[in-house]
């Protein structure tokens, strides 16, 4: 089931139906991250800068996927609780 949910998550991302860029808080946070990245870059430690950037985007990916999984499980539980099954969708 987890593999199926992960595939669905990737499909939603690729289809453009799940976009974080439309959220102003996401855009503001990304802008702040870019400023911090530039500050680290200016220190001259480019390896550290690349590691920081990579880790941040890994964190975003995994936290987004976890939130998606939680929403999917909650939705399925509500469908089952409501007794409508998938026909209620």
MINU-847824 format. One record per residue (C-alpha): x, y, z. Coordinates in steps of 0.25 Angstrom, whole numbers, padded with zeros to 4 digits, always signed. Layout:
XYZ ...
REM end
This chain:
+0000+0000+0000 +0011+0010+0003 +0018+0007-0010 +0004+0010-0017 +0003+0023-0009 +0017+0027-0012 +0014+0025-0027 +0001+0033-0026 +0009+0044-0019 +0019+0045-0030 +0008+0045-0041 +0001+0056-0034 +0014+0064-0034 +0017+0061-0048 +0003+0064-0053 +0004+0078-0047 -0008+0076-0038 +0000+0077-0025 +0008+0089-0025 +0015+0096-0013 +0019+0108-0021 +0005+0113-0021 +0006+0115-0005 +0011+0129-0002 +0018+0123+0011 +0025+0113+0003 +0030+0123-0007 +0035+0133+0005 +0042+0121+0012 +0049+0117-0001 +0053+0131-0003 +0059+0132+0011 +0066+0118+0008 +0072+0124-0004 +0077+0136+0003 +0084+0127+0014 +0090+0118+0003 +0096+0131-0004 +0102+0135+0010 +0108+0121+0012 +0113+0122-0003 +0120+0135+0000 +0128+0129+0011 +0135+0121+0000 +0131+0107+0006 +0124+0102-0007 +0124+0087-0003 +0117+0091+0010 +0107+0100+0002 +0104+0088-0007 +0102+0079+0004 +0092+0089+0011 +0084+0091-0001 +0083+0076-0004 +0079+0073+0010 +0068+0084+0010 +0062+0079-0002 +0062+0065+0003 +0055+0069+0015 +0045+0076+0007 +0042+0064-0001 +0041+0055+0010 +0032+0064+0019 +0023+0066+0007 +0022+0052+0004 +0019+0049+0019 +0008+0060+0019 +0002+0054+0006 +0002+0040+0012 -0005+0045+0025 -0015+0052+0017 -0018+0040+0008 -0019+0031+0020 -0029+0041+0027 -0037+0042+0014 -0038+0027+0013 -0042+0026+0028 -0053+0036+0026 -0058+0029+0014 -0059+0016+0022 -0064+0022+0034 -0075+0029+0026 -0079+0015+0020 -0080+0020+0006 -0067+0013+0001 -0061+0018-0011 -0074+0020-0018 -0076+0033-0010 -0065+0040-0017 
REM end
